[in-house]
Amino acid sequence: MAKIPAVSLDVWKDLYAEAMRYESIKPWNILCEESFFGVQDPASGELGYGCVLGEMGTFLALAVYRGAEGFNIYQRLKNDEIPEDESFAAQNCLMAQFADREELEKADRDNIKKLGLRFRGVQAWPLFRSQLPGYFPWHLEEKEAVFLTCALRCASDWVERISSGSLNPDERPGKTFTYLLKAGDEKPPREFEVCWTDTPVYKPAPPQPLALDERRLAKLMSKPPKRGGLWEADVYYLPAPIMDRDRPYFIRMVMVVDRASCFVLPGGVVPPERLAHEALADALLGGVEQLGCAPGEICVRDEELSALLEPIAKALGARLTVGDLPSIRRTKKEIDKMLMSRGRM
């Protein structure tokens, strides 16, 4: 079952104090969401990138994107490069949000009560969460709470510098105004020094090549299946969290659909750590085994997935294309309706 991490009351006290200071500045009335600053994580030494959210007044927060990867996800979300129905499972950040009381869980309200704090009104209640790709937003671990405390403190200083006119965050293109921990200072509250650092450029590790099940393929092709038809293939996150681990996560639906008939082939669901292209390759083989025929064409949503699935398409003798997936889109809508009717969303 999902487990809420233990965080000491002293750490919570510091975090709420910095959150209240940050909120009192009303930074969303000063800055747009295009500006960001860097801050060093005391635990890992990695840089996070803080962004004030709330320019439109609907979601008031400080988001701290972890490392170059988290910053890249932020940029892709901002540029609409991640599908809207996938964005809920894409984030890699720490979030200090100011929410309505109804959005808090019992553990959040218990912390506020233990600290003797009081909040009133809409978007006035601090709410802290950790977000990782493929996982449901969850309660902070202690080291995350310490980092978010530092980030809020630096964010307040950063906003005050900008507000006073002593700092222009955009004055050095390609550079980020950054808070680095002072060497030799190991006890909280940690002290920071400021400098300009290079804005990160994310270079992802090459994806793991598809490992074909040669024995399964050989058995399948010993009696060459009939060929023809177009199959759509995709993997996507379901929005309902699964709570059977310490940290709740989102499962992904593996879907292969015959476009002409809208027949859904065996696919199933996989956890976030399973590689999407491996799961799809298994589903494609399963479809051939069940139907006794292979597709003449396999259509996927983007070039990256196409490149990863090239070995299985070649082994099946199918042409691989990139384009719209209308049959999968219709099937997803039906699944969403079913989940909503069961109270799963």
N, C-alpha and C positions, 0 to 999 in steps of 0.2 A: 504494500500500500504506500501511497505518497507520504513522504515524511518532511516535516518542516524543520529546517536546520536550526541548531541552537546558536544563539547570539547573546553575548553578555549584555546586561542592562546598561553598563557604562558605555559600550559601543553604541547601543540604541540612543542613549542620551545625547551623545555627540552628534549622531546622524540627524536626529530631529532638530537639534539646535541649529545646525547648518542649513537644514531645509527651511526652517522658519526664517532665518536671515535672508536666504535666497528669495523666498516668496515675498518678503517685505519690500524688496527692491522692485518687484514687478518687471522682471527683465524682458518679458514678452511684449511690453509696451515700448521698449527701447530698441530691441534688436529683431532683425528678421531671421528666418531659419536658414539663411544661406551662410551665416557666419559660424565659425567654430574655433575652439582652442584646444591645445594639447595638455595632457596632465599625466604624470607618471604614476603607475600603480605601485604602492609600497611593497606589495607581496611579490609580484613577478618582475617588476622593473619595466614592464611593457608600457608603451604609451597608449592612452585612451584619448578619444576625441569628443569633446563636449559640445553639444548643440542645444540652444534654447528653443523649446517648442512652445507654441501658443500664440503665434502671430495672428491667427484668425480667431483666437479666443475660445476655441472648442476643446482643446487638449493642452493643458498647462503642465509643463514638465521640463526637466533637464534630462537629456539622453546622453549617455557616455558610451560611445562605440569602441569596442575592444580591438586594439591593434589595427593593422592595415586591412585585415580581412573585414572586421566590423565596419570600418570606415568605407570600404568599397561597397558593402551591402547598403549602407546609408545612401551613398551616391547613386547606386542603381535604383533604389526605391524612389529617390527624389526625381530621377530621370524617367520613371515609369518603365524601367527595364525588367522589372520582376512583375509577373502577372498579379493583378489585385487579389485573386483568390488564392495566391500562394504567399502573399506578403505577411500574413499572420504567423507563419512558421519560418520566416527568413531572418529575423533580427538577431544581432549579436551585440547586445548592449546591456548596460545597467540603466534603470529608469527611476527617477524620482518624480512622481506625478502628484498633482494636487487635484483631488477627486472629491466627489460627493460621498457622504458617509455610507450610503448604501453600497458603494463599490468596494468598501473594505471588507475583509474577512475577519472572523473572530480573532485570529492571531494578531492582526493589525490593531484591532480595538483593544485587545488585552495589553499590548505594549504601551499604547497611549495611556491607558488607565494606570498601569504600573508606574509610569513616569509622572503621573499627576498633571498631564497636559489636557488642554481643552481647545476644541476647534468648533467653529460654528459657520454655517452658511454653505453655499454651493462652491465647489472647487476650492475647498479650504483644508481638506484633510490630506496630510502626506501619505502617499502610498508608494512603497519601494518594491521593485521587482527586478529579477534577473531574467534576461532573455537570451536563449541560445538557439541556433538553427535546428529546427525539427522538434523543439521542446516547447511546452506550455510555459508562459511567464510564471515564474515561481519565486518563492520567498528567498531572501538573501542568505548566503553563507556569511560567516563573520568576516572573512577577508574581503568579500565583496562589499559588505557594509562599511568597512574601513576605507576602501577605495572610493566608494560613493561619497562618504563624508569629506574626504580630501577634494574630490571633484567639485562638490557643492561649494566648499570654501573658496577654491580657486575660481569657480564660476562667478561668485559674488564679487571677488576682487577684479576679475576681468571685465564684468559689466560696469563696475564703478569707474574703472579706468577709461572705458569707452564713453560713458556718460559724461565724465569730466572733461573730455577732449584730449586727455593725455595719451590715448592710444587709438590708432586707426587699425582695426584688425585686417584690413585689406591693403595696407600700404606696401606690403612686400609680396608680390605675386609668386606663387610656388612655395611660400613659407608659411608656417603656422606659429602663432604666439603660444609658447609652451611653458608649462610649469614643471621644472625638474626638481627632484628631491635633493636637498643639500647633503653632501657627503658627510658621513659620521654622525648624522642625526637619526637615531634609531628609535627614540621614544615619542609617543604621541603627546601633543599634536605635532606632526611632522612639519618641518619648515621647507619651503620651496624657494627656488630662484628662477628667474624668468629669462628666456632667450627665444630666438627664432629658430625653428627647426624645419627641415624639408617636409613639405606636405607628402603624406605617404602615397606610394604607388604600389598597388597590390599585384603580386606575381604569384598566382596560384600554382600549386604543384600539379604536374600533369596528371590527369585522371588515370586510374588503374586500368590497363587494357582488359578487354573482355576475355575471360578464360573460358573457352568452349569445352563443353562436356563431350570429348571426342568419342567415348564409348557409346553415349546416348545417341549422338549423331550417326555413328556408324550403324547402330541398330535400326535407327529410323530410316536411313537411306538405303538399307539393304533391300528394301522393297520400295523403290522410288515412288513417292506420293504423287497424286494428281496435282496439277498446278493451275492457278488462275484466281482471279479476284483480288480485291484491294483490302488490306487489313490496316486499320488505324491502331497505333500503339502509343501509350503514354503512361506516366506515373505522376500522381498528384496527391497532395496532403488532404486528408479528411479533417474538418475543423473541430471534431469532438476529441478532447484529450483522453488518453488512456492513463489510468491511475494505478497500475500494478507494479510500479517501480518507485524508488525514493523520490525521483523527479518525474512528474507527469510529462508525457510526450505525445506527439502526433504520429499516427500511422499513415502510411501512404498506400493508396489504392493502385494496384497494377492492373491496367486495363488494355485488352486487345479486342477490337470490335471489327466484324466484317461489315464494310460500309454498305454494301448492297442490301443485306438482310437485317442489319443492325443486331445481328446475333453476337452476344458477348461470350467470348471464349474464357476458359479458366484463367484466372489471374491471382486474385486474392489480395491480401494486405501484407505489408512488410514494415519493420521498425525503421527509424530514421537512419540507423547506421548501415543498413543494407544498401549497397550501390544500386542506383536506379537502373543502369543499363544491364546489370547482371539479372535483376529481377525481371526485366522485360524480356531478356533472352530466354529465361526459363519459361515465361508465359507463352512466348512464340513457339517454342518447342512443344509445350503442352498442347497448344492449339492444333499443331500439325498431328500430334499423336492421337488426339481425340477425334478429329475430323477425317484423318486419313488423306488430307490434301494440304498443299503448301500454297501460300499466297504468291501471286505473280508480282505484287507490289506491296511494300510496307511504307506507310506514311507516318512521319513523326513531326513534332512541333518545331524543332530548331536544328540548326546545323551541327551543334555540339553533340546532341543525342544521336544524330544521323551518323557522325563519324565514329562514335563509340559502338554503334550497332552494326557497323559495316561487316565485321566478321560473320555474324549470325545470318545476315541477309545473303552474303556470298555463299555460305554453306547451304542455305536453303534454295539458292538459285533465284532469289527475289530481287527486284529493283527497289532501291531505297530512295524515297523522296521526302521533301520537307514541304509542309503546307497546312491548311486548315484541317481540323478534325471534327467535322460536323456530327458524326455518329457518336463519338465519345462525348462531345459537348451535350448532346441530348440525353445520353445515358447518365452523365453526371448530374443533370438537373433532376432526373427521376430519383437518383440515389439521395440527393439532398432533400427532396420532398419526403422520401421515406424516413430519413433520419429525423426530420422536423416533426413528422407525425408521431414518432416514438419518443419525442422529447429529448433527443440526443444532441440537439444543436441550440 
